[in-house]
Amino acid sequence: MAKKQVRLATNQLEQFIGSGKKLNFIQSNGAVFLAEVLEVQSSEVKVKNTKGHILHLPLAQLEEIWAEEKAS
C-alpha cells in the first residue's frame, strides 16, 4: 500500500497523543527521531522512540515534523 509523507505544524501534534502513530522529528542540528507523541507542553514535546526511551524534545529546536498517511 502506498504512503506519502505529510508535513505537520507543532499545533497539530496534540491530535497524535495516544494514537500510536510514529512521527519523524527533525531538529535544527540535523538529528532525526522516529517517535510516538506522549505529551505536548508549552516548550517541549515528550516522545517515546522506537527503543522505548522517553525523550523531551524542545519545540524551539524542531525544524520539521513529518507523518505518513495512505496515498489516495
MARLUMDREN-864487 format. One record per residue (C-alpha): residue number from 1; y, x, z negated. Coordinates in nm, 2 decimals. Layout:
// residues N
pt k=NUM | py=Y | px=X | pz=Z
...
END
This chain:
// residues 72
pt k=1 | py=0.00 | px=0.00 | pz=0.00
pt k=2 | py=0.34 | px=0.14 | pz=0.10
pt k=3 | py=0.60 | px=0.21 | pz=-0.16
pt k=4 | py=0.97 | px=0.30 | pz=-0.14
pt k=5 | py=1.20 | px=0.48 | pz=-0.39
pt k=6 | py=1.49 | px=0.28 | pz=-0.53
pt k=7 | py=1.79 | px=0.44 | pz=-0.70
pt k=8 | py=1.88 | px=0.29 | pz=-1.03
pt k=9 | py=2.21 | px=0.28 | pz=-1.23
pt k=10 | py=2.20 | px=0.36 | pz=-1.60
pt k=11 | py=2.29 | px=0.00 | pz=-1.69
pt k=12 | py=1.96 | px=-0.12 | pz=-1.51
pt k=13 | py=1.74 | px=0.08 | pz=-1.75
pt k=14 | py=1.71 | px=-0.19 | pz=-2.01
pt k=15 | py=1.50 | px=-0.41 | pz=-1.78
pt k=16 | py=1.23 | px=-0.14 | pz=-1.77
pt k=17 | py=1.18 | px=-0.12 | pz=-2.15
pt k=18 | py=0.82 | px=-0.21 | pz=-2.23
pt k=19 | py=0.73 | px=-0.27 | pz=-1.86
pt k=20 | py=0.50 | px=0.03 | pz=-1.84
pt k=21 | py=0.67 | px=0.15 | pz=-1.52
pt k=22 | py=0.73 | px=0.52 | pz=-1.48
pt k=23 | py=1.07 | px=0.63 | pz=-1.36
pt k=24 | py=1.19 | px=0.96 | pz=-1.22
pt k=25 | py=1.48 | px=1.10 | pz=-1.43
pt k=26 | py=1.67 | px=1.39 | pz=-1.26
pt k=27 | py=1.91 | px=1.59 | pz=-1.48
pt k=28 | py=2.21 | px=1.79 | pz=-1.37
pt k=29 | py=2.03 | px=2.12 | pz=-1.43
pt k=30 | py=1.76 | px=2.02 | pz=-1.17
pt k=31 | py=1.49 | px=1.92 | pz=-1.42
pt k=32 | py=1.29 | px=1.61 | pz=-1.32
pt k=33 | py=1.10 | px=1.39 | pz=-1.57
pt k=34 | py=0.85 | px=1.12 | pz=-1.48
pt k=35 | py=0.86 | px=0.89 | pz=-1.79
pt k=36 | py=0.85 | px=0.53 | pz=-1.92
pt k=37 | py=1.16 | px=0.39 | pz=-2.09
pt k=38 | py=1.12 | px=0.31 | pz=-2.46
pt k=39 | py=1.48 | px=0.26 | pz=-2.58
pt k=40 | py=1.83 | px=0.28 | pz=-2.44
pt k=41 | py=2.11 | px=0.39 | pz=-2.67
pt k=42 | py=2.47 | px=0.44 | pz=-2.61
pt k=43 | py=2.45 | px=0.82 | pz=-2.54
pt k=44 | py=2.08 | px=0.88 | pz=-2.46
pt k=45 | py=1.75 | px=0.73 | pz=-2.33
pt k=46 | py=1.43 | px=0.75 | pz=-2.53
pt k=47 | py=1.14 | px=0.80 | pz=-2.29
pt k=48 | py=0.77 | px=0.88 | pz=-2.31
pt k=49 | py=0.65 | px=1.13 | pz=-2.05
pt k=50 | py=0.30 | px=1.13 | pz=-1.88
pt k=51 | py=0.16 | px=1.36 | pz=-2.15
pt k=52 | py=0.26 | px=1.11 | pz=-2.42
pt k=53 | py=0.55 | px=1.32 | pz=-2.56
pt k=54 | py=0.87 | px=1.14 | pz=-2.67
pt k=55 | py=1.19 | px=1.28 | pz=-2.51
pt k=56 | py=1.56 | px=1.20 | pz=-2.58
pt k=57 | py=1.75 | px=1.24 | pz=-2.25
pt k=58 | py=2.13 | px=1.24 | pz=-2.28
pt k=59 | py=2.29 | px=1.00 | pz=-2.03
pt k=60 | py=2.57 | px=1.24 | pz=-1.96
pt k=61 | py=2.32 | px=1.49 | pz=-1.81
pt k=62 | py=2.13 | px=1.24 | pz=-1.59
pt k=63 | py=2.23 | px=1.27 | pz=-1.22
pt k=64 | py=1.99 | px=1.02 | pz=-1.07
pt k=65 | py=1.72 | px=0.77 | pz=-1.18
pt k=66 | py=1.46 | px=0.65 | pz=-0.93
pt k=67 | py=1.19 | px=0.39 | pz=-0.94
pt k=68 | py=0.91 | px=0.29 | pz=-0.70
pt k=69 | py=0.86 | px=-0.06 | pz=-0.56
pt k=70 | py=0.64 | px=-0.21 | pz=-0.30
pt k=71 | py=0.77 | px=-0.19 | pz=0.05
pt k=72 | py=0.80 | px=-0.53 | pz=0.22
END
